[in-house]
Amino acid sequence: MSAGAEQSGPGWYNAMTAAPHASINTKCVTGKCPRERPAGDRDRPVKIYLLSLDKRRSFFYADESEPPDDSPDGDIPRGEESGWRGQIREHREQLRSFWEQSDTRLVRWSRHAWEWMHSWAHPDETMLRRLRSASRIELHHPAARDPEEVRGLWSRYLSQRWWRHLLWLSVNVIVAPPAVMTLWVLPGPNVIGYWFAYRAIHHALIVRGIRRARWGGLPLEFRASPALDFPIERDGEGRAAHPAIDGPALLLNEHVARTEAETAAIQPHSDEPEKPLKP
């Protein structure tokens, strides 16, 4: 590990140190050996950045262009799938293709309604959901901030998100069954009922990820970066960007807009001059 990284949490158990003949996999005897996840996939971290809008406003961000790691079949090539897993993926891809490409009025309306409801979701939800299957967290933070200060910010952030998603999980679990049962009589896809069911599952995955990050011993590494001492900038087209992020920074504009809206609601605009920050 580099000198600029700090790690917390228990060490990993190296399965390679176990005796190679300690046990026999009975599934392999019958010719049905389970696929092993590649070593690189088992050691896939979630990279999270502490980005700043200015000296007072900051937020945690993960580049969603990184490969998803919360799918149990994400590392299996399509041509190697067989049995019920392959059938499920095939049907899912067919349904997705029909959903995205169909131009019928009913499907087009349902697609617009689904996308509109999805626009209300917070952009950090994908990052939180990914915590449930991550091997570790790499928390990149400004070099000017002490790791213990960053740890406190991260802990408070997880605590706030925990209670928020636990509340909405309870609401969706209560609303989903009657919504699905009462709205199925309407013509076309029951978008509203499916939405509540989908959000219940989604919030459950997020709560599971947060619980693992807070109490499940998920290793946390702090990586100081001088580039993160500078705030987010706008490119020539007005899109948010930061040189510390390697990928295309998907959803960064949404994070910035949501953070600005939340801080504006907490601190409404005032004509009075800002007071200087205490040292």
Secondary structure, DSSP 8 states (H G I E B T S, - for coil): --TTEEEES-----GGGS-TTS---HHHHTT-------HHHHT--EEEEEEESSSS-EEEE--TTS-----TTTTS-GGG--HHHHHHHHHHHHHHHHHHH---HHHHHHHHHHHHHHTTS-TTHHHHHHTTT-S-EEEEEETTS-HHHHHHHHHHHHHHHHHHHHHHHHHHHHHHHHHHHHHTTSSS--HHHHHHHHHHHHHHHHHHHHHHHHHS---EEEEEEGGGGS--EE-TTS-EE-TT--S--TTHHHHHHHHHHHHHHHS---SS-------
